[in-house]
Amino acid sequence: MKALLISHDSQLYAELASQGAARVPPLKMAANRASMRDALDRPVAEPPELLIIDASDATAGDVDLLERLARTYPSASMMLLGGQQQPDLLIRAMRAGVREVLPLPLVHRAFHEAMDRIAATAGKAALRDGKVLAFIACKGGSGATFISTNFGYALATLADKKVLLIDLHGQFGDAALYVSDQKPQMTLSDVCSQIARIDGPFLESCLVHVAPGFGVLAAADDPAQSREAKPEHIDTILRVARQHYDFILLDVGRQIDAVSLRALDTTDTIYPVLQLALPDIRDARRLLDIFRSLGYSLENIRLVVNRYEKGGKLRLQDLHSALGAEVVHTVPNDYIAVTDSVNQGVPVLQLARTSAAARSLAELVEMVTARRVPESKGLFDRLFGRGDSDY
């Protein structure tokens, strides 16, 4: 999409050019005019698809110029920046066809949300609308990284989904090691340091490719490099990722900081992972209290119990009573298969596909995707059937 910016503010032009380049497809600032009068006197050769008008210094006389611009570029969408304190301008701007009015200084998230609406109206919506699922450990050692990484592999191989896992551990993230022996050439910090370059192909090139359709964006080896990641970077990365992947999985770890909070704010479903032990339950209650204080809906928070064994003194009903949240899935205590998988850096579905852990992951895939296919071609048949070349 090509845009014509009408503003004398060179910094605003640079800011919009940077934000536009991060979109998929990119928004190109094709031209700039200092004022609405200048834009009418010097029309661009190729009509733009979007007019972005800086109305922060607009006067009453500029209202007529705005209407003339709308007639000059009848097929272009229009976005007005500033001007909230000018009701007459806003009324006549809406009559002229302006549908998006944003404040200045520019709020990047609001800008991209407005651009998404414009793109959808223009029929340029992204091919995908990926779902973001976050896995967060209630307590250290809960197994959230094992579940998130192996679930990503299961989604890609069993349900034919395109999956991205992002390791958000601020310190010592090692998600890639759970499913691959490849050394990451690029990390989340590297992507953040080059955020202006990001698009679908660039993001794909930065991943550790575990299997067709499944890649991991690794965390930085050096904890000091994690400072490169800013909340606004996460916004951009997730926006691009949603347009190119069916599922984006976040391995959040345990930290609740500005970066992880920004990611959780845009997550479709949060999966706290815990074990049936009192320390885990206590920390899970604290975590759920944090989520409640942030206004997160409990409907989007679904507990996963790892290393579950039937017949223990603590039951799932006790957990539900203590936390007020439903356990949607349990992963059995399949110690040998899981340990071998982690030690070898090979997904458990690939290493021990008949194991209880593999069955549990297949069940989780069916639950998340609501995938119901004929029995002869179901996920379990693909998992355990003979002659399956996926494994």
Buried (B, 14 or more C-beta within 10 A) or exposed (E): BBBBBBBBBEEBBEBBBBBBBBBBEEBBBBBBBEBBBEBBEEBBEEBBBBBBBBBBEBEEEBBEBBBBBBEBBEEBBBBBBBBBEBEEBBEBBEEBBBBBBBEBEBEBBEBBBBBBBBBEEBEEEBEBEBBBBBBBBBBEEBBBBBBBBBBBBBBBBBBBBBBBBBBBBBEEBBBBBBBBEBEBEBBBBBBBBEBEEBBBEEBBEBBBEBBEBBBBBBBBBEBEBBEBBBBBBBBBBBBBBBBBBBBBBBBBBBBBEEBBBBBBBBBEBBBBBBBBBEEBBBBBBEBBEEBEEEEBEBEEBBBBBBBBEEEEEBEBEEBEEBBEBEBBBBBBBBEEBBEBBBEBBBBBBBBBBEBBBBBBBBBBBBEBBEBEEEEEEBBBBBBEEEEEEBE
